[in-house]
Amino acid sequence: MSPLTSCFAQYIVTYVELRRNLGLKMHSAMDMLKTFDRYVAKRTHNGPLTQELALGFATDESRCSSDQCARRYQTIRHFADYMMTFEPETERLDPKAVRRPPPGPSPVYICTDEELARLLALAPSLSPRYPLYGVTLHAIVALAACTGLRISEVVSLDNADVELGTGRLLVRRTKFDKDRLVPVHPTVLEVLRDYAVLRDAAFPQIASSAFFLNRVGRRHGTGGLGSAFRNLTWAAGLRTPYSRGPRFHDLRHGFAVRRLVAWYRSGIDVQAMLPVLATYMGHVHYSYTAHYLQATPELLQLAAERRQNQEIP
């Protein structure tokens, strides 16, 4: 865990340890609490945790969606409940102060080939002050678009998990606590090799086992990487104040859709191949993969044409 500097630092550490001992992974919550720690420290806040402070943090990032603001607030609300045990001046936060949007499936943004190429072209120059930052983001986006890895799987990759000689990844203890081997396309493998050379030159003394390092030589967090990807989509013109734009997870959807489209166009039995795609993507059952069949108008059209051709006597 990176150093925490706010007046809540020691409580954040013990809170996370307690929750993890109860069996919770706390990956995204830890990222949010780190961001909250920086927010508090930047404002030199030394008083109790208040409703005003929590609301200020939840709505501080102008690019956050309403759902993200609600997640930030609820994370701090649960932490405040813990804080009240040790600091009686902690305010009980209103559970309805920041509401999440109505439940329903999040809209998926499938990048076109041109949009994906634009993201990859812009990534290396995203941060002139920290050149390796952009190079890292370029490699990560290329890998996610090529393999459909989840954001948690990308940040969890260790050096020992990435076989730069054979082009295979060992993805450990994923969403369903299973390991799987993932082959990487030769073009992306070259990107990973080039990144590893630049990373080792930039951080020759770093002892971290992580394959992808952030700008200070530590493992990326899912929150930080998600924010970096949002900044990249802003720079590429794919996100505006009036449009949500792609999320990092949409790269995974895009990978699945491209594979299904390629199979349809090649005349391959897509239904028969769904279990293969499910295994590759780490789904516990191929039915979880089947919903991608309705992801884009192009897929729906191809599926309808295939069905129509099969029905013609």
C-alpha positions in Angstrom: 0.0 0.0 0.0 1.4 3.4 -1.0 2.0 5.9 1.9 -1.2 7.7 3.2 -0.7 11.2 4.5 -4.1 12.6 5.7 -5.5 12.7 9.2 -7.5 9.5 8.4 -4.4 7.5 7.2 -4.1 5.1 10.1 -7.9 4.5 10.1 -7.9 3.7 6.4 -5.2 1.1 6.9 -6.9 -0.7 9.7 -10.3 -0.4 8.0 -9.0 -2.1 4.9 -7.2 -4.8 6.8 -10.4 -5.5 8.8 -12.5 -5.8 5.7 -10.0 -8.0 3.9 -9.8 -10.3 7.0 -13.6 -10.7 6.5 -13.0 -12.1 3.0 -13.5 -8.9 1.0 -11.0 -8.1 -1.8 -11.4 -4.3 -1.4 -9.5 -3.5 -4.7 -11.7 -0.7 -5.9 -12.6 0.5 -2.4 -8.8 0.8 -1.6 -8.3 2.9 -4.7 -11.1 5.2 -3.7 -9.8 5.5 -0.2 -6.4 6.4 -1.5 -7.9 9.1 -3.6 -9.9 10.3 -0.6 -6.7 10.4 1.4 -5.0 12.7 -1.2 -8.1 14.9 -1.4 -8.1 15.4 2.4 -4.4 16.0 2.6 -4.4 18.5 -0.2 -7.0 20.6 1.7 -5.0 20.2 5.0 -8.2 19.0 6.6 -7.6 18.0 10.2 -11.1 17.9 11.6 -13.6 15.0 11.8 -15.1 13.3 8.8 -18.2 15.3 7.9 -21.1 15.2 5.5 -19.6 18.2 3.7 -16.2 16.6 3.3 -17.7 13.4 1.9 -20.0 15.3 -0.5 -17.1 17.4 -1.6 -15.0 14.3 -2.4 -17.8 12.5 -4.1 -18.4 15.4 -6.6 -14.8 16.6 -6.9 -14.0 14.9 -10.2 -15.9 16.8 -12.9 -15.5 13.9 -15.3 -17.1 11.3 -13.0 -20.4 9.9 -14.0 -23.3 10.1 -11.5 -22.8 6.4 -10.8 -19.1 7.0 -10.0 -20.0 9.9 -7.7 -22.4 7.7 -5.9 -19.8 4.9 -5.6 -17.3 7.4 -4.1 -19.8 8.7 -1.6 -21.0 5.2 -0.5 -17.4 4.1 0.0 -16.7 7.0 2.3 -20.1 6.5 4.1 -19.1 2.9 5.0 -15.7 4.1 6.1 -17.4 6.8 8.2 -19.5 4.2 10.0 -16.2 2.5 11.0 -14.6 5.8 12.0 -17.5 6.6 14.4 -16.2 3.8 16.7 -13.0 5.6 17.2 -13.8 9.3 16.6 -17.2 10.2 18.2 -17.2 13.6 16.3 -17.5 11.7 13.0 -20.8 12.6 11.4 -23.2 9.9 10.4 -23.5 10.3 6.6 -26.9 10.5 4.9 -27.2 7.3 2.9 -29.5 9.1 0.4 -27.3 12.2 -0.2 -25.9 10.9 -3.5 -28.1 8.5 -5.3 -27.1 6.0 -7.9 -28.9 6.0 -11.2 -31.8 3.6 -11.7 -30.6 0.0 -12.0 -30.2 -1.3 -15.5 -27.5 -2.4 -17.9 -24.8 0.2 -18.6 -24.6 1.3 -22.2 -21.7 -0.3 -24.0 -19.4 1.8 -26.2 -17.8 -0.4 -28.9 -14.8 1.6 -30.4 -14.5 1.5 -34.1 -11.2 0.4 -35.6 -10.5 4.1 -36.4 -11.3 5.2 -32.8 -9.1 2.4 -31.3 -6.3 3.4 -33.6 -6.7 7.0 -32.4 -6.5 6.0 -28.8 -3.3 4.0 -29.4 -1.7 6.8 -31.4 -2.4 9.4 -28.7 -1.5 7.3 -25.7 2.3 7.6 -25.9 2.2 11.5 -25.8 -0.5 11.8 -23.2 1.9 13.0 -20.5 5.0 14.8 -21.8 6.3 15.2 -18.3 6.3 11.4 -17.7 7.0 9.8 -21.1 6.8 6.2 -19.6 3.3 7.0 -18.4 2.0 7.2 -22.0 4.0 4.3 -23.2 2.6 2.2 -20.4 -1.0 3.2 -21.2 -0.4 2.5 -24.9 0.8 -1.1 -24.0 -2.1 -1.6 -21.6 -4.8 -0.5 -24.1 -3.3 -2.6 -26.8 -3.2 -5.6 -24.6 -6.8 -5.1 -23.3 -8.2 -4.5 -26.8 -6.3 -7.7 -28.1 -7.2 -10.1 -25.3 -10.3 -8.7 -23.5 -8.7 -8.8 -20.1 -10.6 -7.2 -17.3 -9.0 -4.1 -15.7 -8.3 -6.0 -12.5 -6.6 -8.7 -14.5 -4.3 -6.2 -16.2 -3.1 -4.5 -13.0 -2.6 -7.9 -11.3 -0.2 -9.2 -13.9 3.3 -9.9 -12.5 6.5 -10.2 -14.5 6.5 -13.9 -14.0 3.0 -14.1 -15.5 4.1 -12.5 -18.9 6.1 -14.8 -21.1 7.7 -12.4 -23.5 9.4 -15.3 -25.3 6.3 -17.4 -26.0 3.6 -14.7 -26.0 1.5 -16.3 -23.3 0.0 -14.7 -20.2 -0.9 -16.5 -17.0 -4.0 -14.7 -15.5 -4.2 -15.7 -11.9 -7.2 -16.0 -9.6 -9.5 -13.9 -11.8 -13.1 -12.9 -11.1 -14.2 -16.5 -10.4 -10.9 -17.4 -8.6 -9.6 -19.5 -11.6 -6.3 -19.3 -13.4 -6.1 -19.3 -17.2 -3.5 -19.0 -20.0 -4.1 -16.3 -22.6 -2.1 -16.2 -25.8 -1.2 -12.7 -27.2 -1.1 -11.7 -30.8 2.5 -11.2 -32.1 2.0 -7.5 -32.8 0.9 -6.8 -29.2 3.7 -9.1 -28.0 6.2 -6.7 -29.7 4.5 -3.8 -27.9 4.9 -5.6 -24.5 8.6 -6.4 -25.2 9.3 -2.7 -26.2 7.5 -1.5 -23.0 9.4 -3.9 -20.8 12.7 -2.6 -22.1 11.7 1.1 -21.5 10.3 0.2 -18.1 13.4 -1.5 -16.9 15.5 1.4 -18.1 13.3 3.9 -16.3 13.2 1.9 -13.0 16.4 -0.2 -12.8 16.2 -0.4 -9.0 12.5 -1.1 -8.6 11.7 -4.3 -6.7 8.0 -4.4 -7.6 6.9 -7.7 -9.2 4.2 -5.9 -11.2 4.6 -6.0 -15.0 2.8 -2.6 -15.5 4.2 0.2 -13.4 2.7 3.6 -12.8 4.7 6.9 -12.9 6.3 6.3 -9.5 7.2 2.7 -10.1 4.4 1.0 -8.3 1.6 -1.3 -9.4 -1.3 0.4 -11.0 -4.6 0.5 -9.1 -7.9 -0.1 -11.0 -9.2 3.4 -10.1 -6.0 5.1 -11.3 -5.9 3.2 -14.5 -9.6 3.8 -15.2 -9.1 7.5 -14.7 -6.1 7.5 -17.1 -8.2 5.7 -19.7 -10.9 8.4 -19.3 -8.3 11.1 -19.8 -7.2 9.4 -22.9 -10.7 9.2 -24.3 -11.1 12.9 -23.6 -7.9 13.6 -25.5 -9.1 11.5 -28.4 -12.5 13.3 -28.6 -14.5 10.2 -27.7 -15.8 11.7 -24.4 -17.4 15.1 -24.0 -19.5 16.9 -21.3 -22.5 15.6 -23.2 -21.5 12.0 -23.9 -20.2 9.3 -21.6 -17.6 7.8 -24.0 -16.0 4.4 -23.6 -15.0 2.8 -20.3 -12.0 0.6 -19.9 -14.3 -2.4 -19.6 -15.7 -1.5 -23.0 -12.4 -2.7 -24.5 -13.4 -6.1 -23.3 -16.8 -5.9 -25.0 -15.1 -4.7 -28.2 -12.7 -7.6 -28.2 -15.6 -10.1 -27.9 -17.7 -8.4 -30.6 -14.8 -8.3 -33.1 -14.1 -12.0 -32.6 -17.8 -12.9 -33.1 -18.0 -10.7 -36.2 -14.9 -12.4 -37.6 -16.4 -15.8 -37.0 -19.7 -14.9 -38.6 -18.0 -13.5 -41.7 -15.8 -16.6 -41.9 -18.8 -18.9 -41.8 -17.8 -20.5 -38.5 -20.5 -22.0 -36.2 -20.6 -19.2 -33.6 -22.8 -21.1 -31.1 -20.3 -23.9 -31.2 -17.4 -21.5 -30.5 -19.0 -19.6 -27.6 -17.6 -22.0 -25.0 -14.1 -21.4 -26.5 -14.5 -17.7 -26.2 -15.9 -18.0 -22.7 -12.8 -20.0 -21.6 -10.5 -17.5 -23.2 -12.3 -14.5 -21.5 -12.6 -16.2 -18.1 -16.4 -16.5 -18.0 -17.6 -19.2 -15.6 -20.2 -20.3 -18.2 -20.5 -19.7 -21.9 -24.0 -18.2 -21.5 -22.3 -15.2 -19.9 -20.6 -14.7 -23.3 -23.7 -15.1 -25.3 -25.0 -11.7 -24.5 -22.3 -10.2 -26.7 -24.3 -11.6 -29.7 -26.6 -8.6 -29.3 -23.9 -6.0 -28.7 -24.0 -4.1 -32.0 -26.3 -3.7 -35.0 -23.6 -5.3 -37.2 -23.7 -8.5 -35.1 -27.4 -8.6 -35.0 -27.5 -8.2 -38.8 -25.0 -10.9 -39.4 -26.8 -13.2 -37.0 -30.1 -12.5 -38.7 -28.6 -13.2 -42.1 -27.1 -16.5 -40.9 -30.4 -17.6 -39.5 -32.3 -16.6 -42.7 -29.8 -18.5 -44.8 -30.2 -21.6 -42.6 -34.0 -21.5 -42.9 -34.0 -21.3 -46.7 -34.8 -24.9 -48.0 
